[in-house]
Amino acid sequence: MADFGGDLETFRGEAKAWLNANFPAALKGDTAAQTAAAAGGKESPEARQWREAMGAKGWGVPTWPAEYGGGGLSRQEARVLAEEMAAIGARNPIGGMGVMMFGPTLIEYGSEELKRQHLPGIITGSVRWCQGYSEPGSGSDLASLQTRAEDKGDHYLVNGQKIWTSGANLADWCFCLVRTDTSKKHEGISFLLIDMKSPGVEVRPILLINGGSPFCETFFTDVKVPKDQLFGPLNGGWTVAKRLLQFERDNISAGLGGGNIGAPAAVMSVEDAAKKYVGLDETGRIADQDLRRRIIEHRMEARAFQLTVRRAADEAKSNAGPSAATSIMKYAGAKIAQDRNELMIEAFGHQGLGWAGEAYDESELNLVRAWLRSKGNSIEGGTSEINLNVVSKRVLGLPDPK
């Protein structure tokens, strides 16, 4: 952990000086440009410079161990860093599944060799990861997966198919669940790390209703995976997989909390949308009384959720990671994000029904796509129904229904 003599103000000065020296002024406030690499987009020269600087410093993952290239900061120092970045319009350029899901799991469960091999690329944002979990016949019942990994002496031979593989067409590596024992269900699953450039890997993007293709079908045909890429115990991948899902749901819920997942690039608040498209009454309030009431309720829920996410994050860090309570957060966050988009569409009226054409501006067209995309919030990262089952069993301790 970094040593700033226990003085947060000393660290604040150090952070401010480093940011002023390394953050390109041309990127100020441009979130899309700064996070292009993490989102799978094309980087500008300034964005690349910013990502490389943050990666070299380790501040893209500020609390990760310094021995692997992370920032080594305390939670308090990381919060100060975030404050100073926000003050100059800077955003963290390093993210994606490596940071959100695999990296924390690797730190907790990985061998020293695998940490040394894979953490640097995640920390610098130079290596992209995708998740090989769901299969055409194994979604909610993930443990029924059938992708096989046969022991061939010095390597595993992988055959099978994955579905909804986010960003697989852009990924360098895949953390993948495979079946290594067909005689058992949960106990026959292992966790492999697969180089996406390996012969036999084929990726096909899936076109979604909103016009985007963030998800893919991924096919493995006689793919050779070296045995040193087994992550966790042989046939012990299910335990590792469940832990990774906790990190995934924790990060998804944190993003959903503000209601801005899939929102237009120039995010307009629900209140501003209603004022612009519905109008104001003689007292200066949103003219539609019922819509006004529902917007207030939504804002209260969203704010309470944000505070709860922050508290849960602090508790998770003090208790060595997220718990099954992440399922509560994922469920609530998905609902709040969907409610936001429904309210926005209602406020836009007929201007929220366009797909193309000069009658609609960019923010209106983006909103329609965001609304359609938000339908997936209650499916991805564990469906709302599955998350409610997790809460029932592991949080509330309720018995299985008879």
Contacts in CASP RR format, 6 or more apart in sequence:
PFRMAT RR
TARGET T0000
AUTHOR 0000-0000-0000
METHOD contacts of the structure
MODEL  1
MADFGGDLETFRGEAKAWLNANFPAALKGDTAAQTAAAAGGKESPEARQW
REAMGAKGWGVPTWPAEYGGGGLSRQEARVLAEEMAAIGARNPIGGMGVM
MFGPTLIEYGSEELKRQHLPGIITGSVRWCQGYSEPGSGSDLASLQTRAE
DKGDHYLVNGQKIWTSGANLADWCFCLVRTDTSKKHEGISFLLIDMKSPG
VEVRPILLINGGSPFCETFFTDVKVPKDQLFGPLNGGWTVAKRLLQFERD
NISAGLGGGNIGAPAAVMSVEDAAKKYVGLDETGRIADQDLRRRIIEHRM
EARAFQLTVRRAADEAKSNAGPSAATSIMKYAGAKIAQDRNELMIEAFGH
QGLGWAGEAYDESELNLVRAWLRSKGNSIEGGTSEINLNVVSKRVLGLPD
PK
1 66 0 8 1.000
1 72 0 8 1.000
1 73 0 8 1.000
1 74 0 8 1.000
2 11 0 8 1.000
2 66 0 8 1.000
2 71 0 8 1.000
2 72 0 8 1.000
2 73 0 8 1.000
2 74 0 8 1.000
2 77 0 8 1.000
4 10 0 8 1.000
4 11 0 8 1.000
4 14 0 8 1.000
4 77 0 8 1.000
8 76 0 8 1.000
8 77 0 8 1.000
8 80 0 8 1.000
11 77 0 8 1.000
11 80 0 8 1.000
12 80 0 8 1.000
12 83 0 8 1.000
12 84 0 8 1.000
15 80 0 8 1.000
15 81 0 8 1.000
15 84 0 8 1.000
16 84 0 8 1.000
18 57 0 8 1.000
19 84 0 8 1.000
19 85 0 8 1.000
19 88 0 8 1.000
19 90 0 8 1.000
20 88 0 8 1.000
22 50 0 8 1.000
22 53 0 8 1.000
22 54 0 8 1.000
22 57 0 8 1.000
23 50 0 8 1.000
23 53 0 8 1.000
23 85 0 8 1.000
23 88 0 8 1.000
23 90 0 8 1.000
24 46 0 8 1.000
24 47 0 8 1.000
24 49 0 8 1.000
24 50 0 8 1.000
26 46 0 8 1.000
27 33 0 8 1.000
27 34 0 8 1.000
27 46 0 8 1.000
27 47 0 8 1.000
27 50 0 8 1.000
27 90 0 8 1.000
28 88 0 8 1.000
28 89 0 8 1.000
28 90 0 8 1.000
29 89 0 8 1.000
29 90 0 8 1.000
29 91 0 8 1.000
31 91 0 8 1.000
31 265 0 8 1.000
32 39 0 8 1.000
32 265 0 8 1.000
33 44 0 8 1.000
33 46 0 8 1.000
33 47 0 8 1.000
34 47 0 8 1.000
34 50 0 8 1.000
34 90 0 8 1.000
34 91 0 8 1.000
34 92 0 8 1.000
34 93 0 8 1.000
35 91 0 8 1.000
35 92 0 8 1.000
35 93 0 8 1.000
35 95 0 8 1.000
36 42 0 8 1.000
36 43 0 8 1.000
36 44 0 8 1.000
36 47 0 8 1.000
36 93 0 8 1.000
37 43 0 8 1.000
37 47 0 8 1.000
37 48 0 8 1.000
37 51 0 8 1.000
37 93 0 8 1.000
37 94 0 8 1.000
37 125 0 8 1.000
38 93 0 8 1.000
38 94 0 8 1.000
38 95 0 8 1.000
38 96 0 8 1.000
38 99 0 8 1.000
38 125 0 8 1.000
40 128 0 8 1.000
40 167 0 8 1.000
40 170 0 8 1.000
43 51 0 8 1.000
47 93 0 8 1.000
50 90 0 8 1.000
50 93 0 8 1.000
51 93 0 8 1.000
51 94 0 8 1.000
51 124 0 8 1.000
51 125 0 8 1.000
52 124 0 8 1.000
54 60 0 8 1.000
54 92 0 8 1.000
54 93 0 8 1.000
54 94 0 8 1.000
55 94 0 8 1.000
55 123 0 8 1.000
55 124 0 8 1.000
55 125 0 8 1.000
56 124 0 8 1.000
57 71 0 8 1.000
58 64 0 8 1.000
58 66 0 8 1.000
58 69 0 8 1.000
58 70 0 8 1.000
58 71 0 8 1.000
58 72 0 8 1.000
58 123 0 8 1.000
59 70 0 8 1.000
59 71 0 8 1.000
59 73 0 8 1.000
59 81 0 8 1.000
59 92 0 8 1.000
60 70 0 8 1.000
60 71 0 8 1.000
60 92 0 8 1.000
60 93 0 8 1.000
60 94 0 8 1.000
60 95 0 8 1.000
60 99 0 8 1.000
60 123 0 8 1.000
61 70 0 8 1.000
61 71 0 8 1.000
61 94 0 8 1.000
61 99 0 8 1.000
61 122 0 8 1.000
61 123 0 8 1.000
62 70 0 8 1.000
62 71 0 8 1.000
62 72 0 8 1.000
62 73 0 8 1.000
62 77 0 8 1.000
62 78 0 8 1.000
62 81 0 8 1.000
63 71 0 8 1.000
63 72 0 8 1.000
63 73 0 8 1.000
63 74 0 8 1.000
63 75 0 8 1.000
63 78 0 8 1.000
63 317 0 8 1.000
64 70 0 8 1.000
64 71 0 8 1.000
64 72 0 8 1.000
64 107 0 8 1.000
64 119 0 8 1.000
64 123 0 8 1.000
65 72 0 8 1.000
65 107 0 8 1.000
66 72 0 8 1.000
68 107 0 8 1.000
68 115 0 8 1.000
68 116 0 8 1.000
68 119 0 8 1.000
68 120 0 8 1.000
68 123 0 8 1.000
69 119 0 8 1.000
69 120 0 8 1.000
69 123 0 8 1.000
70 123 0 8 1.000
73 81 0 8 1.000
75 314 0 8 1.000
75 317 0 8 1.000
85 91 0 8 1.000
85 92 0 8 1.000
93 125 0 8 1.000
94 123 0 8 1.000
94 124 0 8 1.000
94 125 0 8 1.000
95 125 0 8 1.000
96 128 0 8 1.000
96 129 0 8 1.000
97 128 0 8 1.000
97 129 0 8 1.000
97 130 0 8 1.000
97 131 0 8 1.000
97 166 0 8 1.000
97 175 0 8 1.000
98 122 0 8 1.000
98 128 0 8 1.000
98 129 0 8 1.000
99 122 0 8 1.000
99 125 0 8 1.000
100 247 0 8 1.000
100 248 0 8 1.000
100 251 0 8 1.000
101 129 0 8 1.000
101 131 0 8 1.000
101 175 0 8 1.000
101 244 0 8 1.000
101 247 0 8 1.000
101 248 0 8 1.000
101 251 0 8 1.000
102 118 0 8 1.000
102 122 0 8 1.000
102 129 0 8 1.000
102 131 0 8 1.000
102 175 0 8 1.000
102 244 0 8 1.000
103 118 0 8 1.000
103 119 0 8 1.000
103 122 0 8 1.000
104 247 0 8 1.000
104 321 0 8 1.000
105 175 0 8 1.000
105 240 0 8 1.000
105 243 0 8 1.000
105 244 0 8 1.000
105 247 0 8 1.000
106 114 0 8 1.000
106 115 0 8 1.000
106 118 0 8 1.000
106 119 0 8 1.000
106 122 0 8 1.000
106 231 0 8 1.000
107 115 0 8 1.000
107 119 0 8 1.000
108 243 0 8 1.000
108 320 0 8 1.000
109 231 0 8 1.000
109 232 0 8 1.000
109 240 0 8 1.000
109 243 0 8 1.000
110 231 0 8 1.000
110 232 0 8 1.000
111 232 0 8 1.000
113 228 0 8 1.000
114 193 0 8 1.000
114 228 0 8 1.000
114 229 0 8 1.000
114 231 0 8 1.000
118 127 0 8 1.000
118 173 0 8 1.000
118 193 0 8 1.000
121 127 0 8 1.000
122 129 0 8 1.000
127 172 0 8 1.000
127 173 0 8 1.000
128 167 0 8 1.000
128 170 0 8 1.000
128 171 0 8 1.000
128 172 0 8 1.000
128 173 0 8 1.000
129 171 0 8 1.000
129 172 0 8 1.000
129 173 0 8 1.000
129 174 0 8 1.000
129 175 0 8 1.000
130 165 0 8 1.000
130 166 0 8 1.000
130 167 0 8 1.000
130 168 0 8 1.000
130 170 0 8 1.000
130 171 0 8 1.000
130 173 0 8 1.000
130 174 0 8 1.000
130 175 0 8 1.000
130 196 0 8 1.000
130 216 0 8 1.000
130 218 0 8 1.000
131 165 0 8 1.000
131 166 0 8 1.000
131 174 0 8 1.000
131 175 0 8 1.000
131 176 0 8 1.000
131 248 0 8 1.000
132 162 0 8 1.000
132 165 0 8 1.000
132 174 0 8 1.000
132 175 0 8 1.000
132 176 0 8 1.000
132 177 0 8 1.000
132 218 0 8 1.000
133 142 0 8 1.000
133 145 0 8 1.000
133 162 0 8 1.000
133 176 0 8 1.000
133 177 0 8 1.000
133 241 0 8 1.000
134 142 0 8 1.000
134 162 0 8 1.000
134 163 0 8 1.000
134 164 0 8 1.000
134 165 0 8 1.000
135 145 0 8 1.000
135 146 0 8 1.000
135 147 0 8 1.000
135 160 0 8 1.000
135 161 0 8 1.000
135 162 0 8 1.000
135 163 0 8 1.000
136 161 0 8 1.000
136 163 0 8 1.000
137 144 0 8 1.000
137 146 0 8 1.000
138 144 0 8 1.000
138 145 0 8 1.000
138 146 0 8 1.000
140 382 0 8 1.000
140 383 0 8 1.000
140 385 0 8 1.000
140 386 0 8 1.000
142 177 0 8 1.000
142 241 0 8 1.000
143 185 0 8 1.000
143 186 0 8 1.000
143 189 0 8 1.000
143 238 0 8 1.000
144 185 0 8 1.000
145 177 0 8 1.000
145 178 0 8 1.000
145 179 0 8 1.000
145 189 0 8 1.000
146 160 0 8 1.000
146 179 0 8 1.000
147 158 0 8 1.000
147 159 0 8 1.000
147 160 0 8 1.000
147 161 0 8 1.000
147 162 0 8 1.000
147 176 0 8 1.000
147 177 0 8 1.000
147 178 0 8 1.000
147 179 0 8 1.000
147 220 0 8 1.000
148 158 0 8 1.000
148 159 0 8 1.000
148 160 0 8 1.000
148 178 0 8 1.000
148 179 0 8 1.000
148 180 0 8 1.000
148 182 0 8 1.000
149 156 0 8 1.000
149 157 0 8 1.000
149 158 0 8 1.000
149 178 0 8 1.000
149 179 0 8 1.000
149 180 0 8 1.000
149 190 0 8 1.000
149 192 0 8 1.000
149 225 0 8 1.000
150 156 0 8 1.000
150 157 0 8 1.000
150 159 0 8 1.000
151 180 0 8 1.000
152 224 0 8 1.000
153 227 0 8 1.000
154 226 0 8 1.000
154 227 0 8 1.000
155 224 0 8 1.000
155 225 0 8 1.000
155 226 0 8 1.000
155 227 0 8 1.000
156 178 0 8 1.000
156 180 0 8 1.000
156 192 0 8 1.000
156 224 0 8 1.000
156 225 0 8 1.000
156 227 0 8 1.000
156 230 0 8 1.000
157 222 0 8 1.000
157 223 0 8 1.000
157 224 0 8 1.000
157 225 0 8 1.000
158 176 0 8 1.000
158 178 0 8 1.000
158 192 0 8 1.000
158 194 0 8 1.000
158 220 0 8 1.000
158 222 0 8 1.000
158 223 0 8 1.000
158 224 0 8 1.000
158 225 0 8 1.000
159 220 0 8 1.000
159 221 0 8 1.000
159 222 0 8 1.000
159 223 0 8 1.000
160 219 0 8 1.000
160 220 0 8 1.000
160 221 0 8 1.000
161 217 0 8 1.000
161 218 0 8 1.000
161 219 0 8 1.000
161 220 0 8 1.000
162 168 0 8 1.000
162 176 0 8 1.000
162 217 0 8 1.000
162 218 0 8 1.000
162 220 0 8 1.000
163 215 0 8 1.000
163 217 0 8 1.000
163 218 0 8 1.000
164 206 0 8 1.000
164 215 0 8 1.000
164 216 0 8 1.000
164 380 0 8 1.000
165 174 0 8 1.000
165 203 0 8 1.000
165 215 0 8 1.000
165 216 0 8 1.000
165 217 0 8 1.000
165 218 0 8 1.000
166 214 0 8 1.000
166 215 0 8 1.000
166 216 0 8 1.000
166 380 0 8 1.000
167 214 0 8 1.000
167 215 0 8 1.000
167 216 0 8 1.000
168 174 0 8 1.000
168 196 0 8 1.000
168 203 0 8 1.000
168 216 0 8 1.000
168 218 0 8 1.000
169 203 0 8 1.000
169 205 0 8 1.000
169 213 0 8 1.000
169 216 0 8 1.000
171 196 0 8 1.000
172 195 0 8 1.000
172 196 0 8 1.000
172 197 0 8 1.000
173 193 0 8 1.000
173 194 0 8 1.000
173 195 0 8 1.000
173 196 0 8 1.000
174 193 0 8 1.000
174 194 0 8 1.000
174 196 0 8 1.000
174 218 0 8 1.000
175 191 0 8 1.000
175 192 0 8 1.000
175 193 0 8 1.000
175 231 0 8 1.000
175 244 0 8 1.000
176 191 0 8 1.000
176 192 0 8 1.000
176 193 0 8 1.000
176 194 0 8 1.000
177 189 0 8 1.000
177 190 0 8 1.000
177 191 0 8 1.000
177 192 0 8 1.000
177 237 0 8 1.000
177 241 0 8 1.000
178 189 0 8 1.000
178 190 0 8 1.000
178 191 0 8 1.000
178 192 0 8 1.000
179 188 0 8 1.000
179 189 0 8 1.000
179 190 0 8 1.000
180 188 0 8 1.000
180 189 0 8 1.000
180 190 0 8 1.000
180 234 0 8 1.000
180 235 0 8 1.000
181 187 0 8 1.000
181 188 0 8 1.000
181 235 0 8 1.000
182 188 0 8 1.000
184 235 0 8 1.000
186 238 0 8 1.000
187 235 0 8 1.000
187 236 0 8 1.000
187 238 0 8 1.000
188 235 0 8 1.000
188 236 0 8 1.000
188 238 0 8 1.000
189 235 0 8 1.000
189 236 0 8 1.000
189 237 0 8 1.000
189 238 0 8 1.000
189 241 0 8 1.000
190 230 0 8 1.000
190 232 0 8 1.000
190 233 0 8 1.000
190 234 0 8 1.000
190 235 0 8 1.000
190 236 0 8 1.000
190 237 0 8 1.000
191 230 0 8 1.000
191 231 0 8 1.000
191 232 0 8 1.000
191 236 0 8 1.000
191 237 0 8 1.000
191 240 0 8 1.000
191 241 0 8 1.000
192 225 0 8 1.000
192 229 0 8 1.000
192 230 0 8 1.000
192 231 0 8 1.000
193 225 0 8 1.000
193 229 0 8 1.000
193 230 0 8 1.000
193 231 0 8 1.000
194 201 0 8 1.000
194 220 0 8 1.000
194 223 0 8 1.000
194 225 0 8 1.000
194 229 0 8 1.000
195 225 0 8 1.000
195 229 0 8 1.000
196 203 0 8 1.000
198 223 0 8 1.000
198 224 0 8 1.000
198 225 0 8 1.000
199 223 0 8 1.000
199 224 0 8 1.000
200 219 0 8 1.000
200 220 0 8 1.000
200 221 0 8 1.000
200 222 0 8 1.000
200 223 0 8 1.000
201 218 0 8 1.000
201 219 0 8 1.000
201 220 0 8 1.000
201 223 0 8 1.000
202 218 0 8 1.000
202 219 0 8 1.000
202 221 0 8 1.000
203 216 0 8 1.000
203 217 0 8 1.000
203 218 0 8 1.000
203 219 0 8 1.000
204 216 0 8 1.000
204 217 0 8 1.000
204 218 0 8 1.000
204 219 0 8 1.000
205 213 0 8 1.000
205 215 0 8 1.000
205 216 0 8 1.000
206 213 0 8 1.000
206 215 0 8 1.000
206 216 0 8 1.000
206 217 0 8 1.000
207 213 0 8 1.000
208 214 0 8 1.000
208 215 0 8 1.000
208 372 0 8 1.000
208 373 0 8 1.000
209 372 0 8 1.000
209 375 0 8 1.000
210 368 0 8 1.000
210 369 0 8 1.000
210 370 0 8 1.000
210 372 0 8 1.000
210 373 0 8 1.000
211 369 0 8 1.000
212 369 0 8 1.000
231 237 0 8 1.000
231 240 0 8 1.000
232 240 0 8 1.000
245 381 0 8 1.000
245 382 0 8 1.000
246 321 0 8 1.000
246 322 0 8 1.000
246 323 0 8 1.000
246 324 0 8 1.000
246 326 0 8 1.000
247 321 0 8 1.000
247 322 0 8 1.000
248 381 0 8 1.000
249 322 0 8 1.000
249 326 0 8 1.000
249 327 0 8 1.000
249 329 0 8 1.000
249 330 0 8 1.000
249 381 0 8 1.000
249 382 0 8 1.000
249 387 0 8 1.000
250 312 0 8 1.000
250 313 0 8 1.000
250 316 0 8 1.000
250 322 0 8 1.000
250 326 0 8 1.000
250 329 0 8 1.000
252 330 0 8 1.000
252 380 0 8 1.000
252 381 0 8 1.000
253 309 0 8 1.000
253 326 0 8 1.000
253 329 0 8 1.000
253 330 0 8 1.000
253 332 0 8 1.000
253 333 0 8 1.000
254 309 0 8 1.000
254 313 0 8 1.000
254 329 0 8 1.000
255 261 0 8 1.000
256 330 0 8 1.000
256 333 0 8 1.000
256 334 0 8 1.000
256 336 0 8 1.000
256 337 0 8 1.000
256 377 0 8 1.000
257 302 0 8 1.000
257 305 0 8 1.000
257 306 0 8 1.000
257 309 0 8 1.000
257 333 0 8 1.000
257 336 0 8 1.000
257 337 0 8 1.000
258 302 0 8 1.000
258 305 0 8 1.000
258 306 0 8 1.000
258 336 0 8 1.000
258 337 0 8 1.000
258 340 0 8 1.000
259 302 0 8 1.000
259 333 0 8 1.000
259 336 0 8 1.000
259 337 0 8 1.000
259 340 0 8 1.000
260 267 0 8 1.000
260 337 0 8 1.000
260 340 0 8 1.000
261 337 0 8 1.000
261 374 0 8 1.000
261 377 0 8 1.000
262 337 0 8 1.000
262 341 0 8 1.000
262 370 0 8 1.000
262 373 0 8 1.000
262 374 0 8 1.000
263 340 0 8 1.000
263 341 0 8 1.000
263 367 0 8 1.000
263 370 0 8 1.000
264 362 0 8 1.000
264 363 0 8 1.000
264 366 0 8 1.000
264 367 0 8 1.000
264 370 0 8 1.000
265 366 0 8 1.000
266 363 0 8 1.000
268 276 0 8 1.000
268 344 0 8 1.000
268 363 0 8 1.000
270 295 0 8 1.000
270 298 0 8 1.000
270 299 0 8 1.000
270 340 0 8 1.000
270 343 0 8 1.000
270 344 0 8 1.000
270 347 0 8 1.000
271 286 0 8 1.000
271 295 0 8 1.000
271 299 0 8 1.000
273 343 0 8 1.000
273 344 0 8 1.000
273 347 0 8 1.000
273 348 0 8 1.000
274 286 0 8 1.000
274 288 0 8 1.000
274 291 0 8 1.000
274 292 0 8 1.000
274 295 0 8 1.000
274 343 0 8 1.000
274 347 0 8 1.000
275 286 0 8 1.000
277 347 0 8 1.000
277 348 0 8 1.000
277 349 0 8 1.000
277 351 0 8 1.000
278 286 0 8 1.000
278 287 0 8 1.000
278 288 0 8 1.000
278 291 0 8 1.000
278 347 0 8 1.000
279 286 0 8 1.000
279 287 0 8 1.000
280 286 0 8 1.000
280 287 0 8 1.000
281 287 0 8 1.000
285 292 0 8 1.000
286 292 0 8 1.000
286 295 0 8 1.000
291 343 0 8 1.000
291 346 0 8 1.000
291 347 0 8 1.000
294 343 0 8 1.000
295 343 0 8 1.000
298 336 0 8 1.000
298 339 0 8 1.000
298 340 0 8 1.000
298 343 0 8 1.000
301 336 0 8 1.000
301 339 0 8 1.000
302 336 0 8 1.000
302 340 0 8 1.000
305 329 0 8 1.000
305 332 0 8 1.000
305 333 0 8 1.000
305 336 0 8 1.000
308 329 0 8 1.000
309 329 0 8 1.000
312 322 0 8 1.000
312 325 0 8 1.000
312 326 0 8 1.000
312 329 0 8 1.000
316 322 0 8 1.000
316 323 0 8 1.000
324 390 0 8 1.000
324 391 0 8 1.000
324 394 0 8 1.000
324 395 0 8 1.000
325 391 0 8 1.000
325 395 0 8 1.000
327 386 0 8 1.000
327 387 0 8 1.000
327 388 0 8 1.000
327 390 0 8 1.000
327 391 0 8 1.000
327 394 0 8 1.000
327 395 0 8 1.000
328 387 0 8 1.000
328 391 0 8 1.000
328 395 0 8 1.000
330 381 0 8 1.000
330 382 0 8 1.000
330 387 0 8 1.000
331 378 0 8 1.000
331 384 0 8 1.000
331 387 0 8 1.000
331 388 0 8 1.000
331 391 0 8 1.000
333 377 0 8 1.000
334 376 0 8 1.000
334 377 0 8 1.000
334 378 0 8 1.000
334 384 0 8 1.000
335 378 0 8 1.000
335 384 0 8 1.000
337 374 0 8 1.000
337 377 0 8 1.000
338 374 0 8 1.000
338 375 0 8 1.000
338 377 0 8 1.000
338 378 0 8 1.000
340 374 0 8 1.000
341 367 0 8 1.000
341 370 0 8 1.000
341 371 0 8 1.000
341 374 0 8 1.000
342 371 0 8 1.000
344 367 0 8 1.000
344 370 0 8 1.000
344 371 0 8 1.000
345 352 0 8 1.000
345 367 0 8 1.000
345 368 0 8 1.000
345 371 0 8 1.000
348 364 0 8 1.000
348 367 0 8 1.000
351 360 0 8 1.000
351 364 0 8 1.000
352 360 0 8 1.000
352 364 0 8 1.000
352 367 0 8 1.000
352 368 0 8 1.000
353 368 0 8 1.000
354 360 0 8 1.000
354 364 0 8 1.000
354 365 0 8 1.000
354 368 0 8 1.000
355 365 0 8 1.000
355 368 0 8 1.000
356 365 0 8 1.000
378 384 0 8 1.000
392 398 0 8 1.000
393 400 0 8 1.000
END
